[in-house]
């Protein structure tokens, strides 16, 4: 198994222009540092997938490195809109963004199918909604046993999934806990997976409800303390709610956004 | 509006809590008349007992106080989709007379005037929760004849297409009053008004010819206990349970 490698090396090796990339995290453990590294290395024409593309996707979209977005809820939780996402969809700035839109249940199940290496997942949702019009990602199947008509969602298999976690051990296994979202499924659905962690330990603590991913399903583990800021890593940091509020003001204005990106060495 | 929504929860209800007003209403119910309401958050927390009002559905307090934490696929497949939720609260940017909701776009989907956050967990909550309570401010721009996009289904385009497992939107609570589906046609009908609001005002804040019940009731004014609890929640004070 890979020993911890520098983040720059992991991104350079495993993320390519044009890849379908999942940077997952459901409010908690969002891999901000890895996303910023991806911008710094100048990736282009990415297709991004994530259930809740919050600030970090707003940033990547505003930087112009995203061509397509697969998602189920694009807001700034508890604050409001994602203004860079809106600007890209409404005014094509910095360029047009194609969107493929799921419900949460739909996209969660698309990852589940991807992780199982099945072509699609089946659920009872979507019926009667206009989301169904996207026949390339959602369609209908009939249950062979009961005849019930159900929704089929096409599997999502990212080229690469990136997540943040609390711990890795010396063998490169990874452990995370708290709100664990859809990260396990997103990692197992992907061709390659990069995990940034807060800390490396000799032995994992005993912990109820933790998810452990064995080293052999991962491509790289990188030690990046604070790599989820301004989101958080339970047990290590708290969510910086004030940054989420400040972001609303930064992202509203193209010039302010570009100044922020320059200050943070992202352009 | 928030207080009226909180009152609709019964002690012991399993409630799927979303961001914004639903979060406030569900936590208010738990602080007042329904101490044993079970809060489920789509981030994976089952029976969360937050000490303070959570700022988002992903606060650590929810995970730290929950009876169980589950993954997001498990939440939607085993808990929401399987019909284990009594009450789901939903909001919307647009709503029509049959309780169908739009949270996706204003204007055409491919080139919208306003891009909204999207459907999120709402389509499955709308389809599967035993009861759905919609909380939304009432205006002619929000209460429209024709939705720009159907994100979540209430009773369908003509009020008769509901085949999902739950009962659908049983209440719509607004800043003007309360609407309930007509037992025959499922058309939303104004049944209660907040004190100081007239039927005419409610009609003007509706983009279709609003159906009004024969006998309109008044929403009970807030009690001192409700107002104090609401203020403490908004100030994010720690609360003893």
Interface residues (C-beta under 8 A of the other chain):
Chain A: X26 X27 X28 X51 X52 X71 X72 X73 X74 X75 X77 X78 X81 X82 X85 X86 X89 X90 X101 X102 X103 X104 X105 X108 X109 X111 X112 X123 X124 X125 X126 X127 X128 X129 X130 X131 X133 X177 X178 X179 X180 X181 X182 X184 X185 X209 X211 X232 X234 X238 X239 X241
Chain B: X19 X20 X42 X43 X44 X45 X55 X56 X57 X58 X59 X60 X62 X63 X64 X68 X69 X71 X72 X73 X76 X77 X80 X81 X104 X109 X112 X113 X114 X115 X116 X117 X118 X119 X120 X121 X122 X123 X124 X127 X128 X149 X150 X151 X152 X153 X156 X161 X163 X164 X165
